[in-house]
Amino acid sequence: MRKIMLLSLLCLCLIEVNGQEMLAEKTKKMQSKTLLIVMEDATTLPAYNRYKNDPEKKEAFVERITYQNSMLKYGFDTYWTFCKVDYKPLKEAFAMMKKEPNLYCVTMLAKYIEMDNEKLFYSGGSTKTRPASTEAYLRKREITNETLELRMYDPGMMFITGIPSLIPTKGDITFGVLHLQSSLVDRLETTYSTSFSKKELEKLTEDYKIKNAEYFRNLTLLIDKNDLNPALTPELIKTIYKYPFKIVGYNEIENAILSKNDSIAYLSILTLRMGEGKMHYQMFTRTSDGKVLYSLAPQGKLITSFGEKYSALEEKYLRELAEYIEK
């Protein structure tokens, strides 16, 4: 069985940790800070100059960045309660954190290309091309070599979660905001240092498995019909998964996310950058608070090529989930 990726407790992807400070203590300090949310100015980004001779593309680019800012502000204004927030341009936000690291941390949306983990990339593409119904829109998780991530920076640490769609809906942004917040809340309750021993991590994983399996038994699982392998039919699902589920369009999932429905869990499939490549993750998330109850990386290894293909839910993955819940 593939290794279960319990990213919720580990706060998604922990890129860097300095020192032996207790997780709960470090996270509590973050709770007393102001989180600066980066609001991008499209006219200061490299892509803006690339479109200087094409007014239509330049307008579409500005529109996309403006839309992205509005989604980010919606998510944090509506669902973030962990600490105070403020909204700043990129350079100002990082300058404030550098000058007063005990007062500020920073969060931003970032697009990345190729294997260059530090190069921001913004492409054109108008939000006007999207249908009114997100269910009818082919939601792109990655295009060629581009992925969308929500990053949080705190001195000595950086956290990453993938966003399920490159042009995020309210539901996509809320997934990222609640996932980050849930992970930080979990860290407040840990008794471990920032350097886990193998034994501590095994015990932590086992404790989470027991708790999360119990949560699953009392929730209805929503699965986007576009995220299913065609061979995994509703009839086959019933023989494998003994708990309530529904095959739905994305609109129904988004409504459950935005309403924080306390009786629902849902599947998200996203791409997360890892070192010199990426991993496709299938995350089963509770809508009430964004807590990831179960996640797996279907390939089980880093992928070093990018494209529009991603890993749909297949029979073998669903069997792993069912086994996880029933133990």
Buried (B, 14 or more C-beta within 10 A) or exposed (E): EEEBBBBBBBBBBBBEBEEEBBBBEBBEBBBEBBBBBBBBBBEEBEBBEBBEEEEEBBBBBBBBBBBBBBBBBBBBEEBBEBBEBEBBBBEEBBBBBEEEEEEBBBBBBBBBBEBEEEEBBBBBBBBEEBEEEBBEBEBBBBBEBBBBBBBBBBBEBBBBBBBBBBBBBBBBBBBBBBBBBBBBBBBBEBEBBBEBEEEBBEEBBEEBBEEBBEBBEEBBBBBBEEBBBEEBEEEEBEEBBEBBBBBBBBBBBBBBBBEBBEEBBBBBBBBBBBEEEBBBBBBBBBBBBBBBBBBBBBEEEEBEEBEEEBBBBBBEBBEBBBEBBEE
